[in-house]
Amino acid sequence: MAAESGEVVRQLDVFVDRVGDLTTEELRELYDETFREPALADVQALAARLARGPATAADARAAVNSLAPVLDRLEAHRNPFSHVVRALCCALLTRVSHAGTP
């Protein structure tokens, strides 16, 4: 589990490095532009649902499956939020792997 947690931290560090020189307004604008698209707006609802309580392995697997195309899209556009989504996927995969789900 430590290796997966380390990857979560690494991805969040990369995100911070990528956006560290942005003003608060620029960061807010990047966020709004990123998650305004309907395909990416679902990430906010997914994160809110996962934040309400512990995710089961099935919930985590479903979340990773729904985040995969979002991650692909963000990476294709070299969007810094791809690192946040990747960190979330790593955390969710940790939940799946420790629940014994293949």
C-alpha positions in Angstrom: 0.0 0.0 0.0 2.9 2.4 0.7 4.0 2.2 -2.9 0.6 3.2 -4.2 0.3 6.0 -1.6 3.7 7.2 -2.7 2.5 7.4 -6.3 -0.5 9.4 -5.1 1.8 11.9 -3.4 4.1 12.0 -6.4 1.2 12.8 -8.8 -0.1 15.5 -6.5 3.5 17.0 -6.2 3.7 17.1 -10.0 0.4 18.9 -10.1 1.6 21.5 -7.6 4.8 22.0 -9.6 2.8 22.5 -12.8 0.3 25.0 -11.3 2.5 26.6 -8.6 3.2 29.7 -10.5 -0.4 30.4 -11.4 -2.4 33.0 -9.5 -5.5 32.0 -7.7 -7.6 33.5 -10.5 -5.6 31.7 -13.2 -6.0 28.4 -11.3 -9.7 29.0 -10.9 -10.0 29.7 -14.6 -8.0 26.5 -15.5 -10.3 24.5 -13.2 -13.5 26.1 -14.7 -12.3 25.5 -18.2 -11.3 21.9 -17.4 -14.4 20.8 -15.7 -17.0 22.8 -17.5 -17.1 20.2 -20.3 -20.0 17.7 -19.7 -17.7 14.7 -20.0 -15.4 16.1 -17.3 -18.0 17.6 -15.1 -18.9 14.0 -14.0 -15.6 13.9 -12.1 -16.9 16.4 -9.6 -20.0 14.3 -8.9 -17.9 11.2 -8.7 -15.5 12.8 -6.2 -18.3 14.1 -4.1 -19.9 10.7 -4.0 -16.6 9.0 -3.0 -16.0 11.7 -0.3 -19.2 10.8 1.5 -17.8 7.6 2.9 -15.5 4.7 2.3 -15.8 3.2 -1.2 -16.4 -0.5 -1.6 -14.1 -2.4 -4.0 -16.9 -2.4 -6.6 -17.4 1.4 -6.2 -13.7 2.0 -6.6 -13.5 -0.2 -9.7 -16.5 1.5 -11.3 -14.9 4.9 -10.5 -11.6 4.0 -12.1 -13.4 2.7 -15.2 -15.3 6.0 -15.5 -12.2 8.1 -14.9 -10.0 6.3 -17.5 -11.4 8.2 -20.5 -11.3 11.5 -18.5 -7.6 10.8 -17.7 -6.9 10.1 -21.4 -8.5 13.3 -22.5 -6.7 15.4 -19.9 -3.4 13.8 -20.8 -4.0 14.4 -24.5 -4.4 18.1 -23.7 -1.4 18.2 -21.3 -3.8 19.5 -18.7 -2.2 19.7 -15.2 -5.4 18.3 -13.6 -4.5 14.9 -15.2 -2.1 14.5 -12.3 -5.0 14.9 -9.8 -7.2 12.5 -11.6 -4.3 10.0 -11.9 -3.7 10.3 -8.1 -7.4 9.6 -7.5 -7.1 6.5 -9.8 -4.1 5.3 -7.8 -5.9 5.7 -4.5 -8.9 3.9 -5.9 -6.8 1.1 -7.3 -5.3 0.7 -3.9 -8.8 0.1 -2.5 -9.5 -2.4 -5.2 -6.3 -4.3 -4.9 -6.5 -4.5 -1.1 -10.0 -5.9 -1.3 -8.8 -8.8 -3.3 -10.6 -7.8 -6.5 -8.7 -8.9 -9.6 
